[in-house]
Every structure is written in C-alpha cells, then in structure tokens.
C-alpha cells in the first residue's frame, strides 16, 4: 500500500474566500457599521461648517450693527424742533455774539451762517504785523471781556491792548422776518500813559460759510461804503460802514481806507488770508502832516508750497469781504446791519438813536441784575458789583452756536467715524483756550445762567441731549466745524464711546425743578414741565448708559473708563473722563478700581431722576431705590472709607513708590549721540502695586460731602470738616486746594512736559460745591451744624476776595488759582465755571 499524503493549509490561505463564496452575516454588519459612522462624521462636519458660516456671518452682522451704534442717534423725538433756532421761531435770539473764539464777531443760530467780525492792528509798532482776530494768550492783551451782556439784545466789551483800549458795543432791534437789525460801535482811546496817540487799523469783515453771496460797494477808489448780500436764512441784507468820527470833529479827513474781496475755503482760514494779503506800500497822512508807510490790505496771494501741484483743500469756497480803516486815536466807528425784510423801521439804528437804545438796555440790565442776585442788598460795593456783572456777562457773551460733526470711535470700529451733523448752543469755558463745548463744564455753566434766563438753560441742555446716540452716550468734548477743530490738538479730536464725563447737567436740571416748584405760576418757569417731559426718554437712556458702562467690580460700585493706558510715561495715568485729569488715582489702571466721585455722581443723578419721574407721573420707584442704595452711608463706608487715611478714597491696584527717572539710552562706542533717541523721563516703580485704597486726600475725598450724600450726623463729616480747615492739607486763604499739601503727589509733574493741574491749585467749580455743601449742612440739624456755618462764612469770603482781587490786578478771571499765592494761572479769561463766584456772592445755591 502506498502512503497517504497529508494536506497542510495555513491560516492565511484558509481565510481567503473563494469567488463563489458569500460573506457571512457578521462581516456584512461590520461593513454597514463603518459606513454609518462615516456618514455621521460627514454630516457632523457639514453641520459644523454650516454652523460656523452662520456664526461667522452673524458675528459680522453683529459687529457691523454694533459698529453703527456709535454713529446712530437716539431714536426718541428730538428735544428741539428742527426749526427751533430759526429767525421765524426765535427771532430775538437769532443774531448774537455766538463766535466766542474771536474778540468781536456775530453770527446767526443757523448751520451755515453769514459771519461778521473784526480784526485790528496797531500801525508803526515794533512788531511788523500784530494782527488780532481770534482770542489768543500770545497776544498778551492787558485784559478783554464783556462788561455788560444780557445774552440777547446788547453787549458792551472792553479790550485793553498795550497803549490803547477798544470798546465794542452792539445793540439789536427786532423787525422783519430775519432777526432784525443790529449796529456795532467801536470806540478807540489811547491810554494816558501812551507817549503818543497810536494809529490803528480796524478791519471789519463778512464771510459766507458755503452758502449765500456777498458784494462790496466801493466808493472814493478804495473805501467800501457797504456790503450787500443774500442767504437762505437772512434773505437780502445790507452792511453799511460809517466814517470814523472824533467827538464833534470828523476825523474822516485823516482816515485811510483799504479793502479786499476774495474767497475763503473755510472760516478757520480768515486770519491767514488777511495776513497773506497785507502790503507795506501804502502811505498814511498823520494829522501832524507827517507821512508814513503803513501795512494794509492789498491783493491776496495764495501761499505757495513746494511739491504741491494743486491745492489740497477741496472744500467749497465762499465769499469773503474785508473793509479796513486806518486812523489815529481817539475815534469812533459804527457798522450797521439792516435786514431787507424790515420794511417799516422808524429810523436807522445809528448815532444818537443807537446811544438811546444802548442806555435803555443798560438800565434794564442793571435792574434785572440786582433783582436776580441782590448784591446791593448784601452790601457789596459798586466795584464788586461791576466785577460780578462782568463775570455773568462774559459767560453770556461766551455762548456759542456750533454746527458740524464729531469724530468718534468704538471698539467695533477699525477707524474713527464721523458723527451725524448736529448743532450745539452752549457756553464755553474759555474764549482763548477752550472755545467749544465740554459736557461737564456745561452743567456748572447752567447753574449760573438758569438764574439769569432759564430759557437759555433749557435750550442748552436740549442741544446737548439731542447729540446723544442710541447707546445713551454723548461725546464729552464737542469739536464741531473746521473753525473749532483748528484749535484742538489732533490727539484730542477723536471721542471714544466708552468714555464718560461727570453728569453735571443733572445739577442744572435740579435747579430748574427747584425754580418751578418754588414759583409754579411764574411764566419764566412754566415751560420747564413740558421741557422735562420731552427730555425724559433721553435722560432715562443716559442714566442707564452710566449705570451699565461705568460699573465697578463690586455691586453698586463705579469705575471711570478711559484712563491713560501708556502707564510708563505718566507718574500717575490721567483720568480725563472724570474731569479731574491728573488727580492721583490707582497707579496701575485695572478693572478692580472703584472711584468714589463717580459713585457720588450716580447717587445724585438717581435722586434727580426720581424727582423728574415723580413730577411727570412716570414710574420712579427704581430710581428711588437706586438713590437709597447709593446714598447708604454704610455702603459708602464699605466701598470707599480708608481707615488709614481717615477719609473717603478710591480703591485699586496701587503703589505710592513711583517716580519719574531719566530714561537710560545706550549709545554704542564711537556712535554719534544725536543719532539716538533723546532720553525721556519715564516712570520708575520701586514697589509692586497691590489692591488697596489710594489714600490721596483732596477733592475726590470730599465728594460724599460735596454732593450731600453724607448724613448730617455722620461722624465722617467731622473728619471732612477737620481736613478741609487744615492748612497743611486743604485749606488756603484763597479756597480749598485740590490735593493735600501732605500728599506725595502734591504739585508733582505728571510727565516732563505736564505741569501739575489738579494736584494743588484752587479750582472754583469744586470750591463752589464745597461752599454750597457747607451752606446745606449749616442749615441741617446735626452735631456739626455750627462748624459748617463758620467754615461757610470763612471759605466763601476767601474765594470771593481772591477772585475779585486777581481780576482787578490782572484784568482776568482765571482757570485756577495758585494755592500758595492766590495768583490766577492757566487759561484766561476763564469765565466758565470760575464765574460761579457770582452765585457765592449772591448766596444762591
């Protein structure tokens, strides 16, 4: 038998299926499972892609929507009707000295007004060209400002140049459909100390601002006798230039005339156009018979810039006409504006007719001033009363009407945007340095103006609130129009919508409510109720904006946004939004900060919101509750009382161990020093900051007292009154200093170029609040009533005496006062909140 062969099959071979084999049920299930997982994965991926796309486009839409909010105005009806400032609706306020940035000029309350103004120049002076037009510190005038101004019908201003004085007067007369007529009178007199009578050139001009036309009518070869013109707001009009006179003898014989008729691309260019049109080739015949060359208008030559093929300014050019008269002092000139629609005028408002009208208005002004403020009945002498009249008049004469667009930005915008065009009728802090609107200044301004004319206050507040966007934000600095923008450094032009300013308009609203409550039948106050009803929707949004965007890290705490972020360059990063710029806050800005002044502003605002809501029959309970919570003295103690300082204080990430040190710049051997950056002063931090109270005693520490948040029986009040009266802390013979003399930051520079601002000097607005608070607590039952009354008398007297003394000595009311000498310093004239001295004199708070 042969052997049977063994068949060997390996495992791989065994697993290979034959062609005719069918897969098992197990394998079929496994394949199906893999297929299902793949489909699920694909579906999930598709779903995620779709979701991502939806989310992406939604995010784009939301970002675009949020980006638009900053330039979308509030949806509620405007407080002011579109035509509220027109000659038809408000003829008596249509024309006014609404150009506070120039020494003398007038315009209408319309967006593209015909503007009028005056420039002047002293001939044969040491300086070749000393043209005066816009208010400038560099002109070094001995003084200028309104002595009398009623805010509506007339004004008298005195301008003291080096060896002569110009008195500018105007008076208005109603008639026709376009705001009536007005006349200027300019009187020039040499100073008694002047060695000889100066020869002066006055330049009167009219300029159209992109609409309207002007035509000069020339006689005697080169003298403009009149300008005729037309604009949409004014209709036809005529400006007549009278010849100069000196007493009873005409000085026209010795007057020389020149003129220029050209075009201007913008109102901010007027001074430059005149400067580039001057020529020294003209001859003036002095009354003595001597002939001398003088500087006068000739032809306008555009300045040539190298590498410039065509002008970069593409704005529409408008008519500009200037009439120059050159004459030796003393002399007087009148300029008459006549409206074409005033058909039945009884006579021309010139000469004795103007004098009679002016004298009548002056008497009315004096009577109203005494009735309003009662300074004679308080035994002030005539010199003090004259000062008080000038203080009020300068604020009224500093009212401006501006029109244009702010430049704004939010975190959702890559670049700044133009805000919608808008108008603003507002007082300004300083005609020379701040001739524009500032939000927190305006609340203080209107405390004074509401006593004189509550209608002005209602209109000003309405204009400000009408500039609110849909978020509830109002740009805190209003730089409207090219003329205003030309006075502002570029870094301050853009306004950020996270940045607030103290809501001081509530102080003015509080005053309007008090007036109405005390005099419900007085016609001057009756429009306040419908006015409040109109503004209430915007006030609600404004209050809510503060309550959401400026909240602090703890419940019921608040924090100013917008602090300087480049902390390396500042001894203490500024907080411009608080209004107190360089006042010491936490050394290292963070989201952990709590600011006591903002807490108190919100306590005040919530209480006034409750009052307005109750007056209007609107729900007030939430505002009332907020006011009760924020005014709770226990909460204030918990959030802001520093046991170490024994005073109210900010809280934040802070160290006092900071100083400015010269930056070290390494220069490699053999390299020229001038090729490397100049060494700067930079901040040196010697101790790591930590969360703590800032412990800076000054104005911020006083806010619970200043805004009447403290209870009259609070022991904290005793500490505040003691610190206020301490010569080594806040007390001076001139008012309360802004920062304690014992503070490490007292009078320290914030950068090598940044002098101390709110670190020692005396500021009148916060001193006004202090005097007001002392008056309040002196009338409240409590253990510190007598102490408050004594401090009230002393502080009030010190402030009034120093502001008055400096006005007499320097010719100006000042932005701030030196805490060591009482000398006025900073911007001047500063007849914004420094004019609150009048209310202290009148004891009206």
WOURVEN-V664687 format. One record per backbone hydrogen bond with DSSP energy under -0.5 kcal/mol. CO is the residue of the C=O (numbers start at 0). NH is the residue of the N-H. E is the energy in kcal/mol with one decimal. If there is no record, write none. Layout:
BEGIN
co-><CO CO>
nh-><NH NH>
e-><E E>
END
This chain:
BEGIN
co-><5 6 9 10 11 12 17 23 24 25 26 27 28 29 30 31 32 33 34 35 36 37 38 39 40 41 42 43 44 45 46 47 48 49 50 51 52 53 54 55 56 57 58 59 60 61 62 63 64 65 67 68 68 70 71 80 82 85 89 90 90 93 95 95 97 98 100 103 104 105 106 107 109 114 115 116 118 119 120 121 131 132 133 135 136 142 144 147 152 153 154 155 155 156 157 157 158 158 159 159 162 163 164 164 165 165 166 166 167 168 169 170 172 174 180 181 182 183 184 184 185 186 187 187 188 190 197 197 198 199 199 200 201 201 202 203 204 205 206 207 210 212 214 215 216 216 218 219 221 222 222 224 225 226 227 228 229 230 234 235 236 237 237 238 239 239 243 244 245 247 248 250 251 255 257 259 261 263 265 266 268 269 270 271 273 274 275 276 278 281 283 283 285 289 291 293 295 298 299 304 306 311 317 318 319 320 321 321 322 323 324 325 326 330 331 332 333 334 335 336 337 338 340 341 347 349 349 350 351 352 353 354 355 356 357 358 359 360 361 362 363 364 365 366 367 368 368 369 373 374 375 380 381 382 383 384 385 386 387 388 389 390 391 392 393 395 397 399 399 401 403 405 405 406 407 408 409 416 416 421 423 423 425 428 429 433 433 433 435 436 437 438 439 440 440 441 442 443 443 444 444 445 447 447 448 452 452 453 454 455 456 457 458 459 460 461 463 464 467 468 472 475 476 477 477 478 480 481 483 484 488 489 489 492 494 495 501 502 503 503 504 505 506 507 508 509 510 511 512 513 514 518 521 521 522 524 525 525 526 527 528 529 530 531 534 534 535 536 537 538 539 540 541 542 543 544 544 545 549 553 556 557 564 565 566 567 573 574 574 575 579 580 586 589 592 593 593 594 595 596 597 598 599 600 601 602 603 604 605 606 607 608 609 610 611 612 612 613 619 620 621 622 623 624 625 626 628 631 632 633 634 635 635 636 639 639 640 641 641 646 649 650 651 651 652 653 655 656 656 658 658 660 662 663 665 667 671 672 679 679 681 682 683 683 689 691 694 695 696 697 697 698 699 700 701 701 702 703 703 704 710 711 713 713 714 714 715 716 717 718 719 720 722 722 724 725 725 725 728 729 731 734 735 737 739 742 744 749 752 753 753 758 760 761 762 763 764 765 766 767 768 769 770 771 772 773 774 775 776 781 783 784 785 786 787 788 789 790 791 792 793 794 795 796 797 798 799 800 801 802 803 804 805 805 806 812 812 815 816 817 822 824 826 828 828 828 831 832 833 834 835 835 836 837 838 838 842>
nh-><7 8 13 14 15 15 20 27 28 29 30 31 32 33 34 35 36 37 38 39 40 41 42 43 44 45 46 47 48 49 50 51 52 53 54 55 56 57 58 59 60 61 62 63 64 65 66 67 68 69 70 71 469 72 469 83 85 89 92 93 94 108 97 106 400 101 134 117 98 115 95 109 112 206 105 204 202 131 200 124 119 102 132 138 139 159 157 155 171 149 169 146 147 167 144 159 160 165 141 142 190 160 166 188 158 167 168 186 156 184 154 182 180 179 172 336 170 334 168 186 332 166 329 330 164 193 199 328 122 201 326 120 203 324 118 322 116 320 114 209 208 229 227 217 224 225 222 221 223 218 224 240 216 238 214 236 212 234 230 339 228 239 337 226 241 335 250 331 248 249 245 253 254 325 323 321 319 317 268 269 272 273 274 275 276 277 300 297 295 293 285 291 288 285 283 281 278 300 301 307 308 313 263 207 261 205 259 323 203 257 201 255 199 187 244 185 241 183 239 181 237 341 342 344 349 352 353 354 355 356 357 358 359 360 361 362 363 364 365 366 367 368 369 370 371 372 373 373 377 379 378 384 385 386 387 388 389 390 391 392 393 394 395 396 397 398 427 401 425 423 421 407 418 494 416 496 412 407 418 403 401 425 399 831 433 428 429 435 428 477 441 442 443 443 444 445 446 446 447 447 448 449 450 451 452 455 456 457 458 459 460 461 462 463 464 465 466 467 73 471 468 438 478 436 479 480 484 485 486 487 491 492 493 406 408 498 503 505 506 507 508 509 510 511 512 513 514 515 516 517 518 521 524 525 526 527 528 529 530 531 532 533 534 535 537 538 539 540 541 542 543 544 545 546 547 547 548 549 558 556 551 594 566 568 569 682 563 577 579 578 582 574 588 592 552 595 650 598 599 600 601 602 603 604 605 606 607 608 609 610 611 612 613 614 615 616 617 616 623 624 625 626 627 628 629 630 631 635 636 637 638 639 640 640 641 648 642 645 646 641 693 593 653 691 587 689 657 685 686 660 683 681 664 665 667 670 674 675 662 681 660 684 658 685 653 651 696 697 739 700 701 701 702 647 704 705 706 708 709 707 713 783 716 717 717 718 719 720 721 722 723 724 725 729 726 728 729 730 740 736 734 733 762 698 742 745 747 570 754 749 750 746 737 816 766 767 768 769 770 771 772 773 774 775 776 777 778 778 779 784 787 788 789 790 791 792 793 794 795 796 797 798 799 800 801 802 803 804 805 806 807 808 809 811 810 828 829 824 761 821 817 815 814 430 431 830 834 835 836 837 838 839 840 841 842 843 844>
e-><-0.6 -0.5 -1.8 -1.5 -0.9 -0.6 -1.8 -1.8 -1.8 -2.0 -2.1 -1.9 -2.1 -1.9 -2.1 -2.4 -2.1 -2.0 -2.3 -2.5 -2.5 -2.7 -3.1 -2.8 -2.5 -2.8 -2.8 -2.9 -2.5 -2.8 -3.0 -3.0 -2.7 -2.9 -3.3 -3.1 -2.9 -2.8 -3.0 -2.4 -2.7 -3.2 -3.0 -2.9 -2.9 -3.4 -2.7 -1.5 -1.0 -0.7 -1.3 -1.7 -0.6 -0.6 -3.1 -2.0 -1.6 -3.1 -0.9 -1.0 -0.6 -1.4 -2.0 -2.1 -1.4 -2.0 -2.6 -1.8 -0.5 -2.7 -2.0 -1.7 -0.9 -2.6 -1.6 -2.4 -3.2 -2.7 -3.0 -0.5 -1.6 -2.5 -0.7 -1.2 -1.9 -3.4 -2.3 -3.2 -2.3 -1.5 -2.1 -2.9 -1.8 -2.1 -1.4 -0.5 -0.8 -2.9 -2.1 -0.9 -2.3 -2.1 -0.5 -2.2 -3.0 -0.6 -0.5 -2.3 -2.9 -2.4 -1.8 -2.1 -2.4 -0.7 -2.5 -3.2 -1.6 -1.9 -2.4 -0.5 -2.3 -2.7 -0.7 -1.8 -3.0 -1.6 -0.5 -2.6 -2.9 -0.6 -2.4 -2.0 -0.5 -2.5 -2.6 -3.4 -1.8 -2.6 -2.8 -0.8 -0.5 -1.8 -2.4 -0.6 -2.5 -1.2 -2.1 -2.2 -0.6 -3.1 -0.7 -2.2 -2.7 -3.1 -2.4 -2.1 -2.4 -2.6 -1.5 -3.0 -2.1 -0.5 -2.8 -2.6 -0.7 -2.7 -0.6 -2.1 -1.9 -0.5 -1.9 -1.5 -1.3 -2.8 -3.1 -2.8 -2.3 -2.7 -1.9 -1.2 -2.5 -2.1 -2.5 -2.4 -1.5 -0.9 -1.0 -2.6 -2.5 -2.4 -0.8 -2.3 -2.4 -3.0 -3.7 -0.9 -2.4 -0.5 -0.6 -1.2 -0.7 -0.8 -2.7 -2.6 -2.8 -2.1 -2.0 -0.5 -2.7 -2.1 -2.7 -2.3 -2.6 -2.9 -2.5 -2.9 -2.4 -3.0 -3.0 -1.7 -2.0 -1.4 -1.3 -0.5 -2.1 -1.4 -0.6 -2.2 -2.6 -2.1 -3.0 -2.6 -2.1 -2.2 -2.5 -2.1 -2.1 -2.5 -2.6 -2.4 -2.5 -2.7 -2.1 -2.2 -2.4 -2.8 -0.6 -1.8 -0.6 -2.1 -1.9 -2.2 -2.5 -1.9 -2.3 -2.6 -2.1 -2.2 -2.3 -2.8 -2.4 -1.4 -2.4 -3.4 -0.7 -1.4 -0.5 -0.6 -2.2 -2.4 -2.2 -0.6 -3.0 -2.8 -3.4 -2.0 -1.7 -2.9 -0.5 -2.1 -2.7 -0.7 -3.3 -0.7 -1.1 -0.5 -1.2 -1.8 -0.7 -2.8 -2.0 -0.9 -0.9 -0.5 -2.4 -2.4 -0.7 -0.9 -0.9 -0.9 -2.1 -2.1 -1.0 -1.0 -3.4 -1.0 -1.3 -2.6 -2.4 -2.6 -2.6 -2.2 -2.5 -2.1 -2.7 -2.0 -1.4 -1.5 -2.2 -1.5 -2.3 -3.0 -0.8 -0.9 -0.7 -0.6 -2.3 -1.9 -1.5 -1.7 -2.1 -1.5 -0.6 -0.5 -2.1 -1.6 -2.5 -1.7 -1.5 -1.2 -2.3 -2.5 -1.7 -2.2 -2.4 -2.2 -2.4 -2.2 -2.6 -2.2 -2.0 -1.7 -1.5 -1.4 -0.6 -1.8 -1.0 -0.6 -1.8 -2.7 -2.1 -1.8 -2.1 -1.6 -0.7 -2.4 -2.5 -1.6 -2.7 -2.8 -2.2 -2.3 -1.9 -2.2 -1.2 -0.6 -2.9 -1.6 -2.8 -1.8 -3.0 -3.0 -2.2 -1.7 -0.7 -3.0 -2.3 -1.6 -0.5 -1.7 -3.3 -3.2 -0.5 -1.1 -0.6 -0.6 -2.1 -1.8 -1.9 -2.2 -2.2 -1.8 -2.6 -2.7 -2.3 -1.6 -2.0 -2.7 -2.0 -1.8 -2.6 -2.6 -2.4 -2.2 -2.0 -0.7 -3.1 -0.7 -2.6 -2.6 -2.4 -2.5 -2.3 -2.7 -3.0 -1.8 -1.1 -2.1 -2.1 -2.3 -2.6 -2.7 -0.5 -1.5 -0.6 -2.8 -0.7 -2.1 -1.2 -2.6 -2.4 -2.4 -0.9 -2.6 -2.2 -2.0 -2.1 -2.9 -0.7 -0.5 -3.6 -2.9 -0.6 -0.6 -0.6 -2.0 -1.2 -2.0 -3.7 -0.6 -3.2 -0.5 -1.7 -0.6 -2.8 -2.5 -0.6 -0.5 -3.1 -0.7 -0.9 -1.1 -1.2 -0.5 -1.5 -2.8 -2.4 -2.1 -2.0 -1.5 -2.2 -0.5 -1.4 -0.6 -0.6 -1.2 -2.2 -2.6 -2.0 -2.6 -2.5 -1.5 -0.9 -1.3 -0.6 -1.7 -0.6 -2.0 -1.5 -2.8 -1.0 -0.5 -0.5 -2.1 -1.6 -1.8 -2.3 -2.6 -0.8 -2.0 -0.9 -2.6 -1.2 -2.2 -1.4 -2.7 -1.8 -1.8 -2.8 -2.8 -2.4 -2.6 -2.2 -2.1 -2.9 -2.0 -0.6 -1.0 -1.0 -1.4 -2.4 -2.0 -2.3 -2.3 -2.3 -1.9 -1.9 -3.1 -2.4 -1.9 -2.2 -2.3 -2.3 -2.4 -2.0 -2.6 -2.3 -2.4 -2.6 -1.7 -2.2 -2.4 -2.7 -0.6 -2.0 -0.6 -2.8 -2.6 -3.3 -2.2 -3.1 -1.8 -1.6 -0.5 -0.5 -0.5 -1.9 -1.9 -1.3 -2.0 -0.5 -1.6 -2.4 -2.4 -0.9 -2.2 -0.6>
END
